[in-house]
Amino acid sequence: MALHIDYETVAPFGLMRKDALPKASVAATWQRPTALFGDTVGRGQLAQTDVSANAKPPKPRLKADKLVGQIEVDDVTTLLGVPAIAWDYKLGNRSALEWVLDQYKEKKPTDPTIAEKFNTYRFADYKEHVIDLLQRVCRVSVETMRIVGEMPGD
């Protein structure tokens, strides 16, 4: 019971994190510096822009491949080494890991007013939290299945 109640404090499972370089950061982008009112400053000079300021956040995927044992977080980050037994711990009809992945997906509200004024959730703001949560839920899932396996059968 303590394992489930204190899931936020259990040691994260040692999933391997693989981060690819985002496409925007591979090549530097260049633009002509401008002054106020669109006048060009230093004609003929080019300045390197901050790629991170111009780059879009990675596109969230939140997809699991149970056979390979990996979770694709977004188009940059993949978690590897998810044990097969972690997928066996179910909450209803899906595993706990799948439940977390589903809950953090970006969903567009059908009501246009809500979509325009109140839909402020962006996965990129919670990415590190979700990765930490996935590792902890993986630990809880593996430990729960180990405990269930040790219980005497009828």
N, C-alpha and C positions, 0 to 999 in steps of 0.2 A: 504494500500500500504506500509506503514512504517513497518508493521509486516513482510512483505516478503522481503523488501529491507534490513532491519536490522536484519535478522534472526540470525546472529551470536552473537547479543547482547541481545536477548530476554532471559528471565529467563528460565533455563532448566525445563522441566516438571519433576515432582517428581517420576520418575520411580525407582522402588526398584531394587537394584543390588544384585545379589546372586552369590558369588564366592565360588566354590568348591575347595578343595585342589587338586592340580595336583597329579597324581599318583606317579610321581618321588619323590615328597617331603614327601610322607607319611612314607616311610621307608628310613632310612639313607643308603647311599651307602658307601662301604668301599673298599679301595684299598691299596696295598702295596706301600709305598713311594719309589721312585727310584731316584738314583743320575744320573750324566751324564753317558752316554754310557750304560744305562740300568742296571747298578749294583744296587743291592738291598741295601737300607740303613736300618740299624737297623733290622737285620734279626729277623723275628718273631713278629715284631711290626706292628700294623695296624693303619692307620690314617684315620680319617673321612674326606671325600672330601666335597667340597662345592657343594651341590646338585644343586643350581641354575646355576653353571657354566657347569654342565654336563647335565642338563635337557634340553629337546627340548622345544621350545615354544609351547604353546597350539595350537591345530589344529583349524584354523578358520572355523566357520560354517555359520554364517550370514544368519540364517533362522528365519522366523517369523511364529508364530502360532497365527492366528487372533482370533480363537475361545477361546483360553485360555488367550490371551492378553499378550504374552511374545515374546521376541526376544532372540534367542540363538546366542550369539556373537561368542563364541568359546567353546571348550569342558570344559572350566573352568567357564566362566562368562555367566550369563543369566540376562536379564532385564525383570522385572515383572511389571504388572500393566498398560499395554498399553491400554488406553480406546478404546472401539470398534469404536467410532466416528473418531478416528485418522486415521483409515484405509479408511474412506470414502473420505478423501481429495485426489483427484487423479491428477497426472501429466500425461496426456495421458491415457494409459490403466492400470496404476498401481498406487498404493498409493505412496506418497512422501517417506514414511518410506521404502517401498520396493525398491524404486529407489536408496536410499542411500545404502541399503544392497547390491544391485547388483553392484553398482559402486566401492565398496571397496573389492570385492572378488578378490582373487588371480587368475589370468588368465595366462595360459602358452601360449606365442606366438607360432604360427605355424612355423615361420621361425627359423631354428635351430641356425643361427648366432645371431639373435636378442635374442633368448632364452638364449643362452650361455653368450653373452657379455653385454647385456643391460637390462636384466630382473632382476632388483634389488629390485623390490617392494616386501615387506613382510608385511603382515597384522599386525603382532605383533608390528612393529614399529609405527603403527598408531592406535592401539587399543583404547587408552584413548581418542584420538581425535574423533574417530568414535562414541564412547559411548556418549561423550558430544554432538556431532552433532545429534545423534539420539534423545537425550532428547530435544534439541532445535527444531528439525523438528517436533517432537511430539507436542510440545507447539504450534508451528505455525499451524499445522494441526488442532488441537483441537480448537484454537481460530478462525481460518478461517471458520470452520464448524459452530461455534457458531454465527459468524457474518452473514454467509449465511442464517442460520436458522432464524435470526431476520429480514431479508429483507422481504418486503411485496411481496407476490406472485401475479401473474397475473391471 
